[in-house]
């Protein structure tokens, strides 16, 4: 403390240190969920690949994965899905199984996408989304997951979801080789 003349009070001549803020920017971990669509009908039975629907097993598996995310308090608060029928139905069944009601964004760019296309979709996600779920296709989703975590030998069967935690505050900062794989689970890994 200082007196009226700026001299230390109490007779001390020691220099007065001003407190300096040492507050650092705290980076959060944003969970990204990459879901490969559930089991779909064969290509030979449908006019286009884009129109292939889920099988009954695929519907059941997607509901099971939705229940898992809700039961473990990991349900997404923002969803972006490929426009392919099987991806849309995977999302619908997961929402029904998990009891989610939030709106989903349909994204043409997730169908026949490259890993960089998917990263561009992630970058455009709203920063208010704390838990982002993408629903799409292989081999792209296995490739994206592997690149996000910096390598590995992953396999995403139909209906599999990978959770990758990214040390970012905004989705626009997502980058390959920066994520941590928290888990990779398919319907076969969960109790019926």
N, C-alpha and C positions, 0 to 999 in steps of 0.2 A: 504494500500500500504506500501511496505517496501523500505528502503533505501539500500545502497550498503552493509552495514554490517548486514542486516537482522533486523535492528531496525525499529520500526514504524516511518513513516515520519510524521512530524508535531508535534512531541514531545509527542504524546499520548503513554501511557504505558498500555492501555487496551489491553487484549488479542485479537488477530485477529481470527475471526471465519471463517473457511473455509466452503464454501457452499457445502452442501451435497445433492446429488440427492435424492429426495423424490418421484421420479416417480414410480408409481405402475403399474403392469401389468393390462391393461384394457381388460376385458373379453368382447367379443362380444356376441350377441344373434344370433345364427344361426337358421333360421326357417326350420323346418322339416314338410313336407306335407305328410300325410298318406292318400292315396286315396283307398277306397274300389272299386273294379270294378263295373261298371254300370250294369243295369238289363240284365240278361242273360237268354237264352233259358232253358227250363226244362231239367233235367237230362235224363228223359225217351226217349227223341228224339235223343240222341247222344250216340255213342259207349263208350265214356269215359267222365268223369267229366272234365278232362283237355281240351277236345276239344269243350266244350260248347261255342257257339258264343253269341254276344250281340243281344238283340232284337232291333227293330226299336226305341222303347222308350229309351233303353240303349244307343244307338248311339246318339240320340238327347240330352240326359242328359249329356253324356260325353263332347259333343261339348259345351254345356252350361257352364259346369264347367271350361273348357279351356278358354272360353271367359271371364268368371269372373276373373280368375287369371290374364289374360293379362290386362283387364280393370282396375284392382286395382294394377297394377305394381307388382304382386307377382308371375309372371311366373317363373318356376324353371330354374336353369341353369345346373342342372344335374338330370337325371331321371334313376331310377332302377325299372324294372317291372318284375313281375312273368312271367314265360313262358306260362302260361295257355292262351288259345285263348281269353277268355273274358277279361283278364287283358291287353293283347297286343292290342286288339281292343279298349279298354277304352283309353289307351294311344294314339293310332292313332287318335281317334276321338277328344280327348282333344287337341292334338297338332294341328289338323286341325281347330278346333274352335278357339283356341287361337293364331294361327299363329306362333307356335314355330317350330324351325327347328333343334334344337340340337339333337345329337345322344342319344339314350337311351341304357342302359345296360340291357340285359336280364339276369335274375337270377333265376335258378331252385330252389334255397333255399327259395324263397318267396312262393312257392306252397306247401301247407300243412305244413307250418312253425310253429314253436313255437315262443313265444315272444323272447326267447333268440336267436333263429336263426335270427330273424329280427334285433335284436340289433347287432349281428355279421355283418350283411350286412351293417348297418349304420356305424359301426366302420371302414369298409373297403372303404367307400366313399372317394373320393379325397377331401383333405382339401381346395382346390381352389374353390370347390362348395359352394357358399354362400347360395343357396336355393335348398334343396334336396327334390325331390318328389319320394315317393315309391308308386307303384301301386300293390295291392295285394288283400287279401281275409279276410273274417270273418270266425270264430270268432277271429282270430289272431289279426287283425288290431284294433279292439275295445280293446282287451286285452293289446296290446302294448301301445296304446294311454293312457289308464287308468293307466298303470304302469309308463309311462313316467311322468305323472303329479301327481303321488302319490296317486291315488284313485279317486273315483267318480262312478257315475252311467251313463255311456255313452251308446249310441246306434248309430251304424253306419249303416244306411240303404244303399242299393246299390247306388253307385254314390256319396257317401258322402266323403268329404275331411275334415280332421282335420289339423289345423295348430298348431304345438307345438313349442314354442321358447325354445331353449336350451342355457344356459349360458356357451358356450364353444368356443374355438378358433379352435379346430380340432375335426372332427367327431369321432375319436378314444376315445374321452373323454365323449361321450354321455353315460348317465346312467339313470336308472329308478329313479323316485322320484325327478328329478332335473328340469323337464320342466314346462312350463307355457302354458296352453291351451289358445290360442288367439281366435280361433273360430272353430266351427264345423258346416259345412253347407252341406246340401244336395240339389239336383236340385230343390226340391219343395220349397226351401227358396228363390229362385232367380226368377226374372221376366223373362218371356219367350221372 
